[in-house]
Amino acid sequence: MKIIVIILSLYIFFKTLYYGIYEIKQNNQIPGISIIVLSVILLIILILVSLFCI
């Protein structure tokens, strides 16, 4: 179960990371950076929760 949650979290992280990079390339730096930072924070939280709580 933990492996599935971590793999799914990584998949969602990379999808949002690429979207953040796309926004930066479209000259929307603040939204792009915000999306990247938020996705990194959520990835860390999801991995910690899956390792310690599930």
CHARMM-style PDB file with segment names, atoms N, HN, CA, C and O in Angstrom:
ATOM      1  N   MET     1       0.821  -1.199   0.000  1.00  0.00      PROA
ATOM      2  CA  MET     1       0.000   0.000   0.000  1.00  0.00      PROA
ATOM      3  C   MET     1       0.863   1.259   0.000  1.00  0.00      PROA
ATOM      4  O   MET     1       0.564   2.220  -0.709  1.00  0.00      PROA
ATOM      5  N   LYS     2       1.929   1.254   0.793  1.00  0.00      PROA
ATOM      6  HN  LYS     2       2.171   0.473   1.370  1.00  0.00      PROA
ATOM      7  CA  LYS     2       2.792   2.432   0.862  1.00  0.00      PROA
ATOM      8  C   LYS     2       3.460   2.700  -0.487  1.00  0.00      PROA
ATOM      9  O   LYS     2       3.598   3.849  -0.907  1.00  0.00      PROA
ATOM     10  N   ILE     3       3.869   1.629  -1.154  1.00  0.00      PROA
ATOM     11  HN  ILE     3       3.757   0.695  -0.813  1.00  0.00      PROA
ATOM     12  CA  ILE     3       4.530   1.773  -2.453  1.00  0.00      PROA
ATOM     13  C   ILE     3       3.579   2.397  -3.472  1.00  0.00      PROA
ATOM     14  O   ILE     3       3.981   3.261  -4.251  1.00  0.00      PROA
ATOM     15  N   ILE     4       2.327   1.964  -3.467  1.00  0.00      PROA
ATOM     16  HN  ILE     4       2.001   1.262  -2.834  1.00  0.00      PROA
ATOM     17  CA  ILE     4       1.347   2.498  -4.415  1.00  0.00      PROA
ATOM     18  C   ILE     4       1.113   3.985  -4.164  1.00  0.00      PROA
ATOM     19  O   ILE     4       1.026   4.767  -5.112  1.00  0.00      PROA
ATOM     20  N   VAL     5       1.011   4.377  -2.912  1.00  0.00      PROA
ATOM     21  HN  VAL     5       1.082   3.742  -2.143  1.00  0.00      PROA
ATOM     22  CA  VAL     5       0.795   5.783  -2.570  1.00  0.00      PROA
ATOM     23  C   VAL     5       2.004   6.616  -2.995  1.00  0.00      PROA
ATOM     24  O   VAL     5       1.837   7.711  -3.532  1.00  0.00      PROA
ATOM     25  N   ILE     6       3.198   6.122  -2.767  1.00  0.00      PROA
ATOM     26  HN  ILE     6       3.334   5.232  -2.331  1.00  0.00      PROA
ATOM     27  CA  ILE     6       4.404   6.868  -3.140  1.00  0.00      PROA
ATOM     28  C   ILE     6       4.527   6.982  -4.658  1.00  0.00      PROA
ATOM     29  O   ILE     6       4.856   8.053  -5.167  1.00  0.00      PROA
ATOM     30  N   ILE     7       4.271   5.907  -5.383  1.00  0.00      PROA
ATOM     31  HN  ILE     7       4.003   5.037  -4.969  1.00  0.00      PROA
ATOM     32  CA  ILE     7       4.351   5.951  -6.852  1.00  0.00      PROA
ATOM     33  C   ILE     7       3.300   6.900  -7.421  1.00  0.00      PROA
ATOM     34  O   ILE     7       3.591   7.677  -8.331  1.00  0.00      PROA
ATOM     35  N   LEU     8       2.096   6.841  -6.894  1.00  0.00      PROA
ATOM     36  HN  LEU     8       1.860   6.210  -6.155  1.00  0.00      PROA
ATOM     37  CA  LEU     8       1.038   7.747  -7.352  1.00  0.00      PROA
ATOM     38  C   LEU     8       1.384   9.201  -7.032  1.00  0.00      PROA
ATOM     39  O   LEU     8       1.122  10.096  -7.836  1.00  0.00      PROA
ATOM     40  N   SER     9       1.968   9.434  -5.866  1.00  0.00      PROA
ATOM     41  HN  SER     9       2.181   8.707  -5.212  1.00  0.00      PROA
ATOM     42  CA  SER     9       2.390  10.787  -5.489  1.00  0.00      PROA
ATOM     43  C   SER     9       3.472  11.312  -6.424  1.00  0.00      PROA
ATOM     44  O   SER     9       3.442  12.477  -6.821  1.00  0.00      PROA
ATOM     45  N   LEU    10       4.422  10.457  -6.775  1.00  0.00      PROA
ATOM     46  HN  LEU    10       4.446   9.511  -6.452  1.00  0.00      PROA
ATOM     47  CA  LEU    10       5.479  10.867  -7.704  1.00  0.00      PROA
ATOM     48  C   LEU    10       4.913  11.170  -9.084  1.00  0.00      PROA
ATOM     49  O   LEU    10       5.341  12.125  -9.733  1.00  0.00      PROA
ATOM     50  N   TYR    11       3.958  10.371  -9.536  1.00  0.00      PROA
ATOM     51  HN  TYR    11       3.610   9.595  -9.009  1.00  0.00      PROA
ATOM     52  CA  TYR    11       3.334  10.606 -10.835  1.00  0.00      PROA
ATOM     53  C   TYR    11       2.639  11.973 -10.869  1.00  0.00      PROA
ATOM     54  O   TYR    11       2.820  12.748 -11.808  1.00  0.00      PROA
ATOM     55  N   ILE    12       1.850  12.254  -9.843  1.00  0.00      PROA
ATOM     56  HN  ILE    12       1.703  11.624  -9.081  1.00  0.00      PROA
ATOM     57  CA  ILE    12       1.154  13.538  -9.766  1.00  0.00      PROA
ATOM     58  C   ILE    12       2.143  14.683  -9.635  1.00  0.00      PROA
ATOM     59  O   ILE    12       1.938  15.751 -10.212  1.00  0.00      PROA
ATOM     60  N   PHE    13       3.235  14.464  -8.867  1.00  0.00      PROA
ATOM     61  HN  PHE    13       3.402  13.597  -8.399  1.00  0.00      PROA
ATOM     62  CA  PHE    13       4.262  15.490  -8.709  1.00  0.00      PROA
ATOM     63  C   PHE    13       4.883  15.850 -10.050  1.00  0.00      PROA
ATOM     64  O   PHE    13       5.035  17.031 -10.363  1.00  0.00      PROA
ATOM     65  N   PHE    14       5.245  14.847 -10.848  1.00  0.00      PROA
ATOM     66  HN  PHE    14       5.122  13.888 -10.594  1.00  0.00      PROA
ATOM     67  CA  PHE    14       5.878  15.145 -12.126  1.00  0.00      PROA
ATOM     68  C   PHE    14       4.913  15.812 -13.098  1.00  0.00      PROA
ATOM     69  O   PHE    14       5.323  16.669 -13.881  1.00  0.00      PROA
ATOM     70  N   LYS    15       3.637  15.434 -13.059  1.00  0.00      PROA
ATOM     71  HN  LYS    15       3.304  14.738 -12.423  1.00  0.00      PROA
ATOM     72  CA  LYS    15       2.659  16.104 -13.913  1.00  0.00      PROA
ATOM     73  C   LYS    15       2.546  17.589 -13.549  1.00  0.00      PROA
ATOM     74  O   LYS    15       2.525  18.440 -14.438  1.00  0.00      PROA
ATOM     75  N   THR    16       2.474  17.905 -12.262  1.00  0.00      PROA
ATOM     76  HN  THR    16       2.491  17.213 -11.539  1.00  0.00      PROA
ATOM     77  CA  THR    16       2.358  19.305 -11.855  1.00  0.00      PROA
ATOM     78  C   THR    16       3.677  20.048 -12.055  1.00  0.00      PROA
ATOM     79  O   THR    16       3.676  21.245 -12.341  1.00  0.00      PROA
ATOM     80  N   LEU    17       4.797  19.347 -11.908  1.00  0.00      PROA
ATOM     81  HN  LEU    17       4.797  18.374 -11.676  1.00  0.00      PROA
ATOM     82  CA  LEU    17       6.092  19.980 -12.151  1.00  0.00      PROA
ATOM     83  C   LEU    17       6.210  20.419 -13.605  1.00  0.00      PROA
ATOM     84  O   LEU    17       6.648  21.535 -13.886  1.00  0.00      PROA
ATOM     85  N   TYR    18       5.820  19.543 -14.529  1.00  0.00      PROA
ATOM     86  HN  TYR    18       5.464  18.637 -14.300  1.00  0.00      PROA
ATOM     87  CA  TYR    18       5.874  19.906 -15.941  1.00  0.00      PROA
ATOM     88  C   TYR    18       4.905  21.032 -16.273  1.00  0.00      PROA
ATOM     89  O   TYR    18       5.195  21.863 -17.133  1.00  0.00      PROA
ATOM     90  N   TYR    19       3.762  21.069 -15.600  1.00  0.00      PROA
ATOM     91  HN  TYR    19       3.527  20.394 -14.901  1.00  0.00      PROA
ATOM     92  CA  TYR    19       2.832  22.168 -15.822  1.00  0.00      PROA
ATOM     93  C   TYR    19       3.420  23.484 -15.299  1.00  0.00      PROA
ATOM     94  O   TYR    19       3.246  24.530 -15.925  1.00  0.00      PROA
ATOM     95  N   GLY    20       4.108  23.436 -14.163  1.00  0.00      PROA
ATOM     96  HN  GLY    20       4.249  22.586 -13.655  1.00  0.00      PROA
ATOM     97  CA  GLY    20       4.773  24.631 -13.641  1.00  0.00      PROA
ATOM     98  C   GLY    20       5.853  25.131 -14.585  1.00  0.00      PROA
ATOM     99  O   GLY    20       5.994  26.337 -14.791  1.00  0.00      PROA
ATOM    100  N   ILE    21       6.616  24.210 -15.158  1.00  0.00      PROA
ATOM    101  HN  ILE    21       6.502  23.231 -14.991  1.00  0.00      PROA
ATOM    102  CA  ILE    21       7.645  24.589 -16.136  1.00  0.00      PROA
ATOM    103  C   ILE    21       6.996  25.195 -17.381  1.00  0.00      PROA
ATOM    104  O   ILE    21       7.508  26.163 -17.942  1.00  0.00      PROA
ATOM    105  N   TYR    22       5.874  24.625 -17.809  1.00  0.00      PROA
ATOM    106  HN  TYR    22       5.458  23.839 -17.353  1.00  0.00      PROA
ATOM    107  CA  TYR    22       5.147  25.163 -18.947  1.00  0.00      PROA
ATOM    108  C   TYR    22       4.687  26.599 -18.674  1.00  0.00      PROA
ATOM    109  O   TYR    22       4.797  27.467 -19.540  1.00  0.00      PROA
ATOM    110  N   GLU    23       4.174  26.840 -17.472  1.00  0.00      PROA
ATOM    111  HN  GLU    23       4.084  26.135 -16.769  1.00  0.00      PROA
ATOM    112  CA  GLU    23       3.729  28.192 -17.116  1.00  0.00      PROA
ATOM    113  C   GLU    23       4.901  29.167 -17.106  1.00  0.00      PROA
ATOM    114  O   GLU    23       4.751  30.310 -17.538  1.00  0.00      PROA
ATOM    115  N   ILE    24       6.053  28.742 -16.628  1.00  0.00      PROA
ATOM    116  HN  ILE    24       6.175  27.813 -16.278  1.00  0.00      PROA
ATOM    117  CA  ILE    24       7.225  29.619 -16.623  1.00  0.00      PROA
ATOM    118  C   ILE    24       7.645  29.953 -18.050  1.00  0.00      PROA
ATOM    119  O   ILE    24       8.016  31.092 -18.338  1.00  0.00      PROA
ATOM    120  N   LYS    25       7.589  28.967 -18.944  1.00  0.00      PROA
ATOM    121  HN  LYS    25       7.289  28.042 -18.710  1.00  0.00      PROA
ATOM    122  CA  LYS    25       7.960  29.208 -20.339  1.00  0.00      PROA
ATOM    123  C   LYS    25       6.970  30.123 -21.051  1.00  0.00      PROA
ATOM    124  O   LYS    25       7.322  30.765 -22.041  1.00  0.00      PROA
ATOM    125  N   GLN    26       5.734  30.187 -20.555  1.00  0.00      PROA
ATOM    126  HN  GLN    26       5.449  29.666 -19.751  1.00  0.00      PROA
ATOM    127  CA  GLN    26       4.722  31.068 -21.137  1.00  0.00      PROA
ATOM    128  C   GLN    26       4.760  32.468 -20.529  1.00  0.00      PROA
ATOM    129  O   GLN    26       3.810  33.237 -20.676  1.00  0.00      PROA
ATOM    130  N   ASN    27       5.855  32.798 -19.847  1.00  0.00      PROA
ATOM    131  HN  ASN    27       6.627  32.174 -19.727  1.00  0.00      PROA
ATOM    132  CA  ASN    27       6.073  34.092 -19.196  1.00  0.00      PROA
ATOM    133  C   ASN    27       5.089  34.361 -18.065  1.00  0.00      PROA
ATOM    134  O   ASN    27       4.672  35.500 -17.855  1.00  0.00      PROA
ATOM    135  N   ASN    28       4.723  33.323 -17.347  1.00  0.00      PROA
ATOM    136  HN  ASN    28       5.061  32.398 -17.518  1.00  0.00      PROA
ATOM    137  CA  ASN    28       3.930  33.448 -16.128  1.00  0.00      PROA
ATOM    138  C   ASN    28       4.784  32.926 -14.986  1.00  0.00      PROA
ATOM    139  O   ASN    28       4.532  31.841 -14.462  1.00  0.00      PROA
ATOM    140  N   GLN    29       5.797  33.698 -14.599  1.00  0.00      PROA
ATOM    141  HN  GLN    29       6.002  34.580 -15.024  1.00  0.00      PROA
ATOM    142  CA  GLN    29       6.775  33.215 -13.635  1.00  0.00      PROA
ATOM    143  C   GLN    29       6.188  32.975 -12.244  1.00  0.00      PROA
ATOM    144  O   GLN    29       6.456  31.938 -11.637  1.00  0.00      PROA
ATOM    145  N   ILE    30       5.401  33.906 -11.734  1.00  0.00      PROA
ATOM    146  HN  ILE    30       5.184  34.749 -12.226  1.00  0.00      PROA
ATOM    147  CA  ILE    30       4.883  33.765 -10.366  1.00  0.00      PROA
ATOM    148  C   ILE    30       3.946  32.566 -10.240  1.00  0.00      PROA
ATOM    149  O   ILE    30       4.115  31.784  -9.304  1.00  0.00      PROA
ATOM    150  N   PRO    31       2.970  32.376 -11.125  1.00  0.00      PROA
ATOM    151  CA  PRO    31       2.143  31.163 -11.003  1.00  0.00      PROA
ATOM    152  C   PRO    31       2.937  29.878 -11.210  1.00  0.00      PROA
ATOM    153  O   PRO    31       2.681  28.884 -10.532  1.00  0.00      PROA
ATOM    154  N   GLY    32       3.885  29.880 -12.123  1.00  0.00      PROA
ATOM    155  HN  GLY    32       4.094  30.688 -12.675  1.00  0.00      PROA
ATOM    156  CA  GLY    32       4.692  28.688 -12.372  1.00  0.00      PROA
ATOM    157  C   GLY    32       5.536  28.298 -11.174  1.00  0.00      PROA
ATOM    158  O   GLY    32       5.600  27.126 -10.805  1.00  0.00      PROA
ATOM    159  N   ILE    33       6.183  29.283 -10.570  1.00  0.00      PROA
ATOM    160  HN  ILE    33       6.131  30.236 -10.870  1.00  0.00      PROA
ATOM    161  CA  ILE    33       7.002  29.013  -9.387  1.00  0.00      PROA
ATOM    162  C   ILE    33       6.121  28.584  -8.221  1.00  0.00      PROA
ATOM    163  O   ILE    33       6.502  27.705  -7.448  1.00  0.00      PROA
ATOM    164  N   SER    34       4.952  29.195  -8.087  1.00  0.00      PROA
ATOM    165  HN  SER    34       4.643  29.910  -8.715  1.00  0.00      PROA
ATOM    166  CA  SER    34       4.030  28.818  -7.010  1.00  0.00      PROA
ATOM    167  C   SER    34       3.571  27.371  -7.156  1.00  0.00      PROA
ATOM    168  O   SER    34       3.492  26.642  -6.168  1.00  0.00      PROA
ATOM    169  N   ILE    35       3.272  26.957  -8.374  1.00  0.00      PROA
ATOM    170  HN  ILE    35       3.337  27.549  -9.177  1.00  0.00      PROA
ATOM    171  CA  ILE    35       2.844  25.578  -8.619  1.00  0.00      PROA
ATOM    172  C   ILE    35       3.967  24.608  -8.284  1.00  0.00      PROA
ATOM    173  O   ILE    35       3.721  23.567  -7.675  1.00  0.00      PROA
ATOM    174  N   ILE    36       5.190  24.931  -8.670  1.00  0.00      PROA
ATOM    175  HN  ILE    36       5.390  25.777  -9.164  1.00  0.00      PROA
ATOM    176  CA  ILE    36       6.328  24.055  -8.401  1.00  0.00      PROA
ATOM    177  C   ILE    36       6.578  23.938  -6.903  1.00  0.00      PROA
ATOM    178  O   ILE    36       6.779  22.837  -6.390  1.00  0.00      PROA
ATOM    179  N   VAL    37       6.567  25.063  -6.202  1.00  0.00      PROA
ATOM    180  HN  VAL    37       6.403  25.957  -6.618  1.00  0.00      PROA
ATOM    181  CA  VAL    37       6.810  25.039  -4.753  1.00  0.00      PROA
ATOM    182  C   VAL    37       5.706  24.263  -4.040  1.00  0.00      PROA
ATOM    183  O   VAL    37       5.989  23.464  -3.147  1.00  0.00      PROA
ATOM    184  N   LEU    38       4.461  24.489  -4.423  1.00  0.00      PROA
ATOM    185  HN  LEU    38       4.231  25.137  -5.148  1.00  0.00      PROA
ATOM    186  CA  LEU    38       3.349  23.781  -3.799  1.00  0.00      PROA
ATOM    187  C   LEU    38       3.430  22.281  -4.062  1.00  0.00      PROA
ATOM    188  O   LEU    38       3.145  21.482  -3.169  1.00  0.00      PROA
ATOM    189  N   SER    39       3.812  21.893  -5.266  1.00  0.00      PROA
ATOM    190  HN  SER    39       4.043  22.541  -5.991  1.00  0.00      PROA
ATOM    191  CA  SER    39       3.901  20.463  -5.562  1.00  0.00      PROA
ATOM    192  C   SER    39       5.037  19.793  -4.799  1.00  0.00      PROA
ATOM    193  O   SER    39       4.906  18.636  -4.399  1.00  0.00      PROA
ATOM    194  N   VAL    40       6.154  20.496  -4.589  1.00  0.00      PROA
ATOM    195  HN  VAL    40       6.261  21.436  -4.914  1.00  0.00      PROA
ATOM    196  CA  VAL    40       7.255  19.938  -3.804  1.00  0.00      PROA
ATOM    197  C   VAL    40       6.828  19.764  -2.351  1.00  0.00      PROA
ATOM    198  O   VAL    40       7.104  18.730  -1.744  1.00  0.00      PROA
ATOM    199  N   ILE    41       6.162  20.762  -1.795  1.00  0.00      PROA
ATOM    200  HN  ILE    41       5.938  21.602  -2.288  1.00  0.00      PROA
ATOM    201  CA  ILE    41       5.710  20.673  -0.403  1.00  0.00      PROA
ATOM    202  C   ILE    41       4.714  19.520  -0.236  1.00  0.00      PROA
ATOM    203  O   ILE    41       4.804  18.753   0.722  1.00  0.00      PROA
ATOM    204  N   LEU    42       3.776  19.404  -1.159  1.00  0.00      PROA
ATOM    205  HN  LEU    42       3.703  20.028  -1.937  1.00  0.00      PROA
ATOM    206  CA  LEU    42       2.788  18.338  -1.061  1.00  0.00      PROA
ATOM    207  C   LEU    42       3.415  16.960  -1.249  1.00  0.00      PROA
ATOM    208  O   LEU    42       2.991  15.996  -0.613  1.00  0.00      PROA
ATOM    209  N   LEU    43       4.422  16.860  -2.118  1.00  0.00      PROA
ATOM    210  HN  LEU    43       4.766  17.643  -2.635  1.00  0.00      PROA
ATOM    211  CA  LEU    43       5.106  15.585  -2.288  1.00  0.00      PROA
ATOM    212  C   LEU    43       5.790  15.158  -0.992  1.00  0.00      PROA
ATOM    213  O   LEU    43       5.701  13.996  -0.598  1.00  0.00      PROA
ATOM    214  N   ILE    44       6.456  16.070  -0.344  1.00  0.00      PROA
ATOM    215  HN  ILE    44       6.529  17.015  -0.665  1.00  0.00      PROA
ATOM    216  CA  ILE    44       7.132  15.758   0.920  1.00  0.00      PROA
ATOM    217  C   ILE    44       6.117  15.343   1.976  1.00  0.00      PROA
ATOM    218  O   ILE    44       6.333  14.364   2.691  1.00  0.00      PROA
ATOM    219  N   ILE    45       5.020  16.071   2.079  1.00  0.00      PROA
ATOM    220  HN  ILE    45       4.844  16.866   1.498  1.00  0.00      PROA
ATOM    221  CA  ILE    45       3.996  15.746   3.074  1.00  0.00      PROA
ATOM    222  C   ILE    45       3.371  14.382   2.792  1.00  0.00      PROA
ATOM    223  O   ILE    45       3.180  13.587   3.712  1.00  0.00      PROA
ATOM    224  N   LEU    46       3.050  14.104   1.528  1.00  0.00      PROA
ATOM    225  HN  LEU    46       3.205  14.750   0.780  1.00  0.00      PROA
ATOM    226  CA  LEU    46       2.426  12.829   1.196  1.00  0.00      PROA
ATOM    227  C   LEU    46       3.346  11.650   1.469  1.00  0.00      PROA
ATOM    228  O   LEU    46       2.893  10.612   1.951  1.00  0.00      PROA
ATOM    229  N   ILE    47       4.627  11.794   1.168  1.00  0.00      PROA
ATOM    230  HN  ILE    47       4.995  12.637   0.776  1.00  0.00      PROA
ATOM    231  CA  ILE    47       5.561  10.700   1.435  1.00  0.00      PROA
ATOM    232  C   ILE    47       5.724  10.493   2.935  1.00  0.00      PROA
ATOM    233  O   ILE    47       5.760   9.352   3.398  1.00  0.00      PROA
ATOM    234  N   LEU    48       5.822  11.568   3.698  1.00  0.00      PROA
ATOM    235  HN  LEU    48       5.792  12.494   3.323  1.00  0.00      PROA
ATOM    236  CA  LEU    48       5.947  11.419   5.147  1.00  0.00      PROA
ATOM    237  C   LEU    48       4.698  10.773   5.759  1.00  0.00      PROA
ATOM    238  O   LEU    48       4.804   9.914   6.635  1.00  0.00      PROA
ATOM    239  N   VAL    49       3.538  11.185   5.301  1.00  0.00      PROA
ATOM    240  HN  VAL    49       3.452  11.882   4.589  1.00  0.00      PROA
ATOM    241  CA  VAL    49       2.302  10.600   5.819  1.00  0.00      PROA
ATOM    242  C   VAL    49       2.209   9.116   5.440  1.00  0.00      PROA
ATOM    243  O   VAL    49       1.800   8.295   6.261  1.00  0.00      PROA
ATOM    244  N   SER    50       2.578   8.774   4.226  1.00  0.00      PROA
ATOM    245  HN  SER    50       2.910   9.441   3.559  1.00  0.00      PROA
ATOM    246  CA  SER    50       2.484   7.387   3.827  1.00  0.00      PROA
ATOM    247  C   SER    50       3.489   6.507   4.556  1.00  0.00      PROA
ATOM    248  O   SER    50       3.212   5.334   4.806  1.00  0.00      PROA
ATOM    249  N   LEU    51       4.640   7.048   4.897  1.00  0.00      PROA
ATOM    250  HN  LEU    51       4.865   8.001   4.694  1.00  0.00      PROA
ATOM    251  CA  LEU    51       5.640   6.239   5.596  1.00  0.00      PROA
ATOM    252  C   LEU    51       5.312   6.061   7.068  1.00  0.00      PROA
ATOM    253  O   LEU    51       5.568   4.994   7.625  1.00  0.00      PROA
ATOM    254  N   PHE    52       4.755   7.072   7.709  1.00  0.00      PROA
ATOM    255  HN  PHE    52       4.547   7.939   7.257  1.00  0.00      PROA
ATOM    256  CA  PHE    52       4.576   7.019   9.150  1.00  0.00      PROA
ATOM    257  C   PHE    52       3.143   6.719   9.596  1.00  0.00      PROA
ATOM    258  O   PHE    52       2.949   6.269  10.725  1.00  0.00      PROA
ATOM    259  N   CYS    53       2.147   6.949   8.765  1.00  0.00      PROA
ATOM    260  HN  CYS    53       2.305   7.315   7.848  1.00  0.00      PROA
ATOM    261  CA  CYS    53       0.775   6.796   9.226  1.00  0.00      PROA
ATOM    262  C   CYS    53       0.060   5.588   8.621  1.00  0.00      PROA
ATOM    263  O   CYS    53      -0.864   5.056   9.238  1.00  0.00      PROA
ATOM    264  N   ILE    54       0.452   5.159   7.469  1.00  0.00      PROA
ATOM    265  HN  ILE    54       1.202   5.591   6.968  1.00  0.00      PROA
ATOM    266  CA  ILE    54      -0.273   4.039   6.827  1.00  0.00      PROA
ATOM    267  C   ILE    54       0.371   2.738   7.262  1.00  0.00      PROA
ATOM    268  OT1 ILE    54      -0.068   1.664   6.850  1.00  0.00      PROA
TER     269      ILE     54
END
